[in-house]
């Protein structure tokens, strides 16, 4: 990473560390005044979530929301899914995902900011969420094994990366075959130059680092994704939009002990539900778990 990229990453880190501190200090204010929301305009933040979704979440998780959309509303999460949120911040999308995937699923949050991770952990504790885990690291080098995630989500974070091809490659790596992405991000008109994007806002404000529609599609396809769809939802600046980004990692037909586990439409894999978790059960009640796995030979044996 060059010096300019390092400086940009540090600027982003400082901005989001300060945002977490603002919320935390607001929660600790006297007279029970509650958490202070981070200031954003109407195109960003918790207002993009339905009241029903915000209900029951810790106020600090809602106050820390800085995204440009609602990825959990478009990711089509299922019971038993393993979900990864890139740039999870205060944890709002992780907690919403944990609700949707249920006790047999799991939601991971990845963030590089100590302050946001501390806030997210506190929010998960307040929410009583047990099927969540927060990881420290960068979205360009995800600290998870390959072929272990069903859905990758992210909310206005990938545009902040200084190495977007690495992010796309890492998403593809950690997804299981047949896995998918459901992302909210800022995307620019193809006609806008990098300089014109920068004129519309600073880098940490989610504007200057945005890819164009064509660049985003090409980047995902270069990483191996198929069925790429990019749908704008609302304008955030002249020629720049919050958009829903979807894509799929094509399922593989490989078999054998080293092949990744393939999942069916109902979320089962290797002939069992809740595959490779303590709650796994054979889909066919007439056979045991070990027999079901052996019959599929798809590599999910632990």
Helices and strands as residue ranges (DSSP letters): H 3-27, G 30-32, G 46-48, H 51-54, H 59-63, G 71-73, E 82-86, H 92-101, E 106-111, H 114-127, E 132-136, E 149-155, G 158-160, H 164-174, E 175-188, H 194-199, E 211-212, H 213-223, E 226-237, E 240-248, E 272-273, E 281-282, H 289-296
